[in-house]
Amino acid sequence: MEQVTFFENNFEHAKEAFLSNKKIISGQLPFADIQHVGSSAIPNCLTKGDLDIQVRVTREQFPTAVKSLDALYEINEGSSKTDYFRAFQDDSAIPPLGIQLTVIDSEVDFFWKFREVLLKNNKYLKEYDELKKSHEGNDMDKYREAKSGFFIKLMETSEYKKL
């Protein structure tokens, strides 16, 4: 059983790591919209200590983006693979890196929206951190299930729907 552990967010360190990776990705995909997402993109949010990046491209650019990112990073085999989503990772990076490649305006083009809602609404951010605290040291799969429920609820908010 994989256990989940959370840390205080070192926002400045995460921002530097994001900018470094953004430069690498932009060199291969100058047309992509590259977003710092996940908990490390939100100051004062508890984090698992990893860095999440969303790479947004058009449907036509997606196959090229898959090939380019595959040359730079390892495919996340535990994640789904579709015509509009692919996940990559680099567990040896500091901090460990997860990249979500999405087609713009597809059903999975939501990572940046979650960030925006949490940045704009401290109530949701506190609720998210409380959810994390309640799963500290517990099963990662159970945490992911609870996190998924939280984000499904977040998608029903007026703040999310405006994006």
N, C-alpha and C positions, 0 to 999 in steps of 0.2 A: 504494500500500500504506500503510495507516494503521499507524503504529508505536505501541507501548504504552510509557508511561513511568510510573514509580512515585515516590511521595514519602513522606517521613515523615508520619505522621498528626498533624495539628493537631486533636486530639480536642476541645478546648474550643471552638475556632472552629466545627467541624462541629456540635457540640452546640447552639451558639447559633443556627446556620443552621437546624438541624432544628426547634428550638422555635419559631422565627419562622414557618417554613412550616407547622408543626403548628397554630399558631394560625389561620392563614389557612384551612387545610383544615377544621379543626374548625368554623369559622364557617359553612361550607357543608354539612358532613357531621357534625353533632354526635353521630351514632350510630356513627361509624366508630372502629375501633381503629387508631390511627396509630402506627407503629413506625419507629424509626431503625434501619436495617439497612445491610448492606454493610460494607466495610472501615472506613469513617469512624466506624462505631458501636463499633469495637473499639480501645481504647487501644493504642498501639504497633504497630498493624498497618500494613503498607505499603498505600498507597492510590493510585488513579489521580488523586486530588484532587477527586473528585466527591462528591455527597451522594445517598444512596439512601434512599427512604422507601417503606415498605409501608403501604398503606391497606387494611384488612381490613373487609369488610362481609358481610352475609348475602346469600344468593342473591336474595331479594326486594328488597334495597336496591341491588343491583348496577346496574340500569339508571339509577336516579337518581344514583348515584355517578359513573357514566360521564359523564352530562350535566354534572354539577357540576364535575368535574375538567376536562372538555373546555372549559368556560368560563374556567378558570383557567390551564391549561397547554396546550402543544402535544402532540398525539398523537405518540407515537414510531412513525413509519411503518415502521421497521425491525424492529419487534417483532410478535409474534403478537397476534391479536384473537380472543377466544373469549367464550363466555357466562360465563366465570368469571375471565378475566384481561384486563387492558388496561394498556398502559404509556404514560406521559406523560413529558414532559421540558421543561426550560427551560435551554437551553445558555447563555443570557445571564445567568443567575443566578450569584452568587459565593458558594460554589462552584457549578459546573454541577449541575443537579438532575435526578434520575431518580425517577419515582414508579411503583410497581408496585401496581395495584389488583387485589386478589384476593378471591375468595369464601372465607370462612372454611371450613376443613376440605376445601377442594377439593384436587386433585392439585398445584396450584401455590402452595399456602399454606405455603411452606417457607422463605421468606427470613428470618423471625424465628428459625426453628429453627436455621439455619446460624449466625446470630449467637450464639445461646445455646450451641451446642456449642463454637464457637471461644473464647468467653469462659471456658468451664469447663475446656477442655483445651489447655494450652500446647503440647503435642506437635503437635496438629493445626494450631494457629496458626503454629508454626514451619515446619511442612511447607508451609502455604499461602504464607507469606512467601518460602520458598525457591523455590517454583514461580514466584512473581512475579519474583524476582531472576533466575531462569534465562531469563525472557522479556523482560527489560528491553531496550528499543530494538528489539525484534523485531516481527513481524507481529501485529497485534491479533487477527485471526481465529484464528491458531495459539494465542495465549494464551487466548482464549475457549474454544477446544476443550479445551485442557489443564485450564482452570479447571472446565469442565463435568465432566470425568472425575474431578477431585478431589471435587467436590460429590456426584457419584453415589456415590463411595466413602464419603463422609461419611454419606450416608443409610443406609448399611449398619451404622453403628456403634451400639452399645448406647445411647450418650448421645443420639443422634438419635431412636432408636426409643422412648425413654422420654418424649419430648415430645408 
